[in-house]
Each structure stands twice: as C-alpha cells, then as structure tokens.
Amino acid sequence: MVAGQKNILIIDDDRILLKLAGSAFKKKGYNVYEATNGVEGLEKLETVKPDLIILDLNMPKMGGIEFYSRICNSDNMPEYPIFIITAREDVEQLFKDFYVDGFMTKPFETETLLREVEIIFRKQDKKAKDRRGSGLNISRSVCVVENDPEFFNRIAIEFLNAGYILNFAKSGVMAVEKISSDLPELVLIKYNLTDIPGDMVILKLQHMSKTMDVQFILYYSKSEKYDIKILEKIAERCGLERIVQCQDPKELLQIANHTFVNQK
C-alpha cells in the first residue's frame, strides 16, 4: 500500500520496540512519532494529529488505560484510532473496557504489526470512499460463537453440509481474537455467552476498522426468556434488524442464506 503522509504515534516504554517498529514504519513512508509513556503521549497530541495511535497498556508515569481515558469524548469513545499492544493477561479487560481499531498480544514480529496497521489504513481509506464497496462475496465463510458444544455441533453439520467454510469460538474473548484474525463474512453469535454478552462483542468488532464490514446474526435459545422491548433496543444499538430466537440450526442456516443473497 502507499502510505502517503499517514501519522503514527507509538506509545510504549520498550525502547527496542520503539526503534524497530519506528524504523519499519518509516521505511514504508509513514510519519512516526514516539512516546515512552502516556504523559509524553498527551504532549505529542498537542502538536501532532495521528491517523493511528499504537498504545501499550503497561507503562510507568501514565499507563495506556489512563491515557485512553484522557483522549475519550463524552461518549467514552477515543478521539483517535487506537491499536493496542498488550500482555496476554490484559486481553479480557481490553475487550470489556476499550473501543479500538485492533490489538496484538506480546511478543510479536515487527512485520506482523506492520501488516496489521496497513490493513487498518486500507479499511479506513475504503470507509472514506465507500463504506460497503461493491459488496461482492467470493467465499462464504462463517464463524459461530457458541458455548454449548452440542448445539455448536448441530450448527456445524447444517452449515458444512451447505458448503460453508466454518470457524468456531466458544467465548466472547476468543471470538474477538478469531474474528479479527480470520475476517469471516458472517458471524453467528449467541447472546448469552459466559464471559462477554454477544451484543458487546458485536459492538467491539463493529468499531474495529478490520471487522467493520463483517455481518452479524445475534441469536438466543427459545428456552431463554427475555423482555422483547429490551431485545429490540439491543438489536437497534448493534444495527441489527432483530435478535433471532432459535432452537433449530436449520433456522440459522436459512437466515444466513438470506443474508448472503441480500449482499449480492
């Protein structure tokens, strides 16, 4: 990709990472700015408007969590695109408390970071021109997020027999990692997951540049009783027509087929 004059602000107390990542981004033509903690990061923002902030969570003086809160607006949304780099044990808090464009757990290769950032910028540029593009679909890849192994197996049989490429996640945290990595076209996600509610997972992924074009179907079991008005508000917040009540995987398959037909 042509980097143009994109500005990247890297905030991390690991000076080796700053040097390696900074050098890699500069070679690609990016303008790179560096800070070793959140305080320095805020100072940089007085003179630089970054197109992306690469932010470590654990730093001295001011860590990534406080820095993030300082740059959020009244709706608790960050004023700049954020890419988080963090230790594995921080991942669940990241998914619950942050709205970011992407993330990566340490350790990682510099080339992998560069590739992820380039994907984010391509998505940003695409959104600026045409959020949906042509809408063409070549593969029919689906990710199912379901914590009941038996019900997942029933779903898998229906979708595999119908010719879909299928992936699986059994929790909200695993779903965010897998979906942002594999980029399926469609996600079937259970509302009542054990760690993070399905609607929260959808909202997180819709905010990430990489996954903003993924389609979602949010469903719940017919044995679960919810207030219809509450479900309607949840669906509206996620940009979904409705939350599907489902006991038979064939119903989910029919809805998925209908979704792909409407995309053509």
N, C-alpha and C positions, 0 to 999 in steps of 0.2 A: 504494500500500500504506500501511497505518497503521504508522508507525514505532514507536509505543509508547515505551518507555524504553530502547531499544537503545543500548548504549555503543559508540562507535567511537574507537579510538586511532589517530591518524595520525602516523607517524614518518617525517619527511623533512626534509632540510636546506634545501629550497626554500621559503622563507617565502611567496612569492607563491602557490605551490600550496597551502600550509597555509591561507592566508587564503581562497582561492577555494573549495577543497574543503570547508573547515570551515564556511564560510557556507552553501554549498549543502546540506550535511547538516543543519545546524541548522534551516534553513527547512523541512525535511521532518520535524522533530521529534526528531531523534537527539540524544543527549548526545555531544558531541565533546570529545576530549582530544588535546592536541598535544605532540609532542616533536621536537627537531631532530636527534637522533642516538640511537644505541642506549642510551647511558648514561642519558639523560633518559627514554627509553622504559622501562627497567627500574625507574627511580624511580617512574614513573607507576603501574606494576603493583603497587607496594606499597599503593596506596590505591584503585585502580580495577580492576574486573574487566571487561575489554572483551568484547563479543559478537563483535567483529571487530577485528583489527589490520591497518591498511593500512601496508605496510612498504616503504620504498625500500632498495635494496641498497647503493648507494654514498653513504656519509656520513662525515664526519670523526669523530674520537674513537672511535666504535664503529659500524661499518657494519652493514648488515642481516644479513649472513651470521653474524657473531659474535653479534648479538642473537638471531637464530633459534636458534643452538646453545645459548644460555643458557636459553631457555624450553622446550627439548625434554626429555621424560622419558627414562627408561632405555631405552625402545624407539625413541628418536630421533624421536618424534612430538611436534609442538608442543602445548603445553598450551592454546593458544587458536587459534581460526580465524584464518588468515593470508591476506591478499590482497597479492600482490607487485606493486609498480610498479618497472620497471627499464628500463635501456637495452637495445636490441635485442641487443647482443653478449653479454649475460649470460643469454640465454634458455636455451641448451643446458645450462649449469651448473644453472640453476633446475630443469629437468625431471629432471636426474640426481640432485640432492642434496636437494631440498626436497619436503615434502608440504604443499601449500597448497590453499585453497579456490578460488582464482582468481588471475589475473595480468593485467597490462596493460603494454604497452611504451610508453615515452615517445617523442614527445609524444602527448597525448590531450586530448579535451574533457572538462571537468568533468561535463557531463551524461552522457557515456558512462560515466564512473566511477560516478556515482550510480546509473545503471541497472544496472550490473554488481553493485553492492553490494545493491541491492534484490532482485535475482534470488537472490543467496546467502541473504539473510534469508528469502525466501519458501521456498526449499528447506529451510532449517533448520527453519522452522516446520512444514512439511509432514512432515519426518522425525520431529519430535517427536510429531505426531499419528498419522501412519500412513505408514511409510516407502515403501510401494508405492502407496498411494491406491487408486483404482478399477482401475488397470491398463488403462484404455481407450486404444486407439490409433486415431487418425484417419488420419494419413498413414503411409506405410511407407517411411521414409527410412533409407538405409543409407550408411555411409562405409566404403570399402575402403582399407586401408593395405597397400600392396604396392609393392616397389621394382623389380619386373620389369615393364616396360611391356607386354610381350607377354602375360604372364599376366593383368595387370590388364584388358587389352582383352577377353580371353576371358571374364573375370568380368563385365565391364560389359555385354557382349552378352546374357548369360544374365539378369542382373538387370533390365536395361532392358526386355527383351522380356517379362519377367514383371510389368512395371508398377511397379517400384520407383523411387523418387527416389534418385539415386546421386551421392555425392561421393567425392573421391579425395585421398589423401595418400600421398606416396612415402617418407616417413621418420617416425621417432618424434616428432621435434620438430614437424614440420608437422602430424602427427596430433593432438597435444595442442592446438595452436592452433586447428585447424579444428574438431575435435570440441567443444571448449569454446565455440566461437563458433556453430556451426551446430546443435548439440544433436540429432544423429540418434537414432533409436530403437535402431538396431543398428549395431555396428561389427564388420567382419571384418578381423582384423589378423594379419599374418604374424608368426610368432615370431622368425625370424632376419632382423631389419631391419639396415641398415648402421650406424645410429648408436646407437639405444637398443633393447634387446630388447622384443619385443611385450608380454611379461608385465609388464615395468616400466612401460610406457605405460599398461596397464590399471590397475595399482595406483595410479599417479598420478591417473588420471581418476576412479577409484572413491572417492578421498579428497576430491575437489572436490565441494562442495555442488551445483554446477550440473550435474555429469555423473554423480552417484551412481546415477541410475536408468537410465542407458544400459546396454543389453545388449551383451555381447561374445562373439565367437567367435574363438578363437585357433587358427591353423592352421599347418601346415608341409608342405613338399613330400615326396612319397614317396621322392624321391631323397636326402633328408637323413636321416641315421641318428642317432637319439638313444636314450639309455637310457630305457626305458619307466617305470621307477620314478621317475627324475628328472622326467619329464614329468608323471607323476601328482602329484608333490609341487608342481610349478609350478601345475598346474590347481587343486589344493586351495587353495593360497595366494591365488589370484585369485578363488576362489569359483566356478570353472567345473566342469562335470561332467567334461570331458576336453579335451584338445588334439586337434584334428582333423587327421588325416593326409589330405592331399588332393592330387590331381593333376588332377582334372576339376572345373571350376567348377560343373557340374551338382550335384555333391555339396554344395558350399557353399550353393547355392540351396535344395536340399532341407532342409538344416539350418536355414537362415534361415526358410523357410516354417514348419517345425515350431516354431521359437522363437516366431514371431508367433501361431500357433494356440494355443500354451500360455499366452500372455499374455491371451487373451480371457476 
